[in-house]
Amino acid sequence: MGVPVRRFDAVIVGGGGAGLRAALQLSESGLKTAVLSKVFPTRSHTVAAQGGISASLGNVQEDRWEWHMYDTVKGSDWLGDQDAIEFMCRKAPEAVIELEHFGMPFDRLENGKIYQRPFGGHTQNNGQTPVQRACAAADRTGHAMLHTLYQRNVRANTQFFVEWMALDLIRDADGDVVGVTALEMETGEVFILHAKAVLFATGGAGRIYAASTNAFINTGDGLGMCVRAGIPLEDMEFWQFHPTGVAGAGVLITEGVRGEGGILLNSNGERFMERYAPNLKDLAPRDFVARSMEQEVLEGRGCGPNKDYVLLKLDHLGPDIIKQRLPGIREIAIKFAGVDPIKEPIPVIPTCHYMMGGIPTNYRGEVVIPQGDNPESRVNGFFAAGECACASVHGANRLGTNSLLDLVVFGKSAGDSMVEYIKNEMPTWKDLPADAADRSLARIARLDGQTNGEEVADVRTAMQRTVQARAAVFRNADNLSKGVTEIQQVAERVKRTQIKDKSKVFNTARVEALELENLIEVAVATLIAADARKESRGAHAHADFPNRDDEVWMKHSLYYGDERRLSYKPVHTKPLSVDYIPPKERTF
Amino acid sequence: MTDFDPVELKRIRWHSRRGLLELDLVLERFLAQRFDSLSPAEMSAYKALLELPDNDFLDVVNGKTDLDDPSIMQIVEILRAI
């Protein structure tokens, strides 16, 4: 086959925060580095991060990285790997100061130091009092980070392949990664990008859920490529949710609405939170409210034609309070829910926000998989960082502001590991296997040749509805096992998707069909891993197993797509330099 | 519908995929309802809007900020109303 080949020292798939940070390490060390991105890098989903980036700088209040580490371990509900968590929290101050030196416009104190704001879950002295640890650039921290890193990469001569979609990972007979295949959207041509090392920084896959805050580009491309190449996915049962997203849209309605007196109603007009949480009612903790909402829907008291959402009522507050104290909410409701909250309640549903699981890596950003007796044997030439990776620092639940930190700390760490690997172990390219592009070409040929197939949008909707109904915040054995069967039926439909437009140039229908092939792998992994975990931990709340079971379940799941099976590996309980933080009940 | 280069139209559609969900939702509706009937002047105004950084673009769509160019503001008004 005459598939054109291009050679680079390093190929990075994904141009968000993690990909750009890694690329900078590589380019600045003089290696020829390519970054592939489906969209212009500064339009990656990292722009959506508003809250900030946490680091124990102690600029406002006394702080220590050990306290940050404790909060992160506790937040992870003891599923996070403590060596990786120590690494991230220790490196955080240096990572933030480095961004400042790169020119990132952080908010400042009067004394010129970086201002830090409080954020949920971050405390002083191992949980005693809240601490101001989040560094921010107004409400545009992610945007500022992306622009800063992009400019640095341009200066360092990183080569950008914009509007290129990676299709498949290329592994040779030894199992080593030697490149990727990719589609140049402008021409519709498939290329082989031959590399000494490949990094995936492809972001999350929140679009597997019907209700998601994720942008449309978040289709888990790196995860789909891993599954097809025999690389397992770690901890895919853990997804973070926000209780009140606009039903059918995903745009968030701030908790402040309930703080100001907004209440949740079911289809009987009942304020159901009074039943679940007689004291706190609608202001109970986030995960509790979300599970109660879903229970109402599952028991048939949802609203709307499909009975699949509840209502957030605030008209009783009166127009003045709504306009004064909740600016923007009315506009969001009108624009995305089609209702004016001054007159009508807003349809809301628990909404997927962040993927804790992903491609298994260590804190060096190396992809590690079980081989022989070693649960974490390195896949030569393969690295991952950011939301697509599972280091695992977030464990079963991520703390706010730790995601941007994850991007820069592990982006840099992976970049350093790649430089070391290329310079010390891979002075030249390994040969490409003869069938390097076959899988990708076959996928495209299948799509082009499919007749009597299914519409991509229909199958995608079926997948999203299944995952939302079976594996969102309310989980029980019956629901999950039904979900496992249903999602595998949807997966069969994905094999028969059809596109009308068979043209080559900028064929976005083809791109969306290929994206669905990635999403479905993530969806199946999520259902199977969630069905298997018979405990409740962090974001995985199982109604039939309401307690955390450290004896049996303090372990990471690994999902293999070829046989749709799971294996498990231990959580790392040895931090790099400090004492192990033993499990406790997670109370607040 | 004017004669636009079909490849260019596909490219503009892809450029309507953004990093922020709110923009994806608004632009998805715009592409479905209005895109095919744009005049050449409106099309170039829309292309200019797509060059904005996502956060600035969303501020414009949400009515937090306006732009100086009246021809671009015509498209902005459509996006705000859609």
Interface residues (C-beta under 8 A of the other chain):
Chain A: K38 V39 T42 R43 S44 H45 T46 V47 A48 R140 H143 H147 E163 M185 E186 S212 T213 N214 A215 F216 I217 A249 G250 V251 G328 E331 K335 F336 V505 F506 N507 T508 V511
Chain B: V7 K10 R11 R13 W14 R17 R18 G19 L20 L21 E22 L23 D24 L25 V26 E28 P53 D54 N55 N62 G63
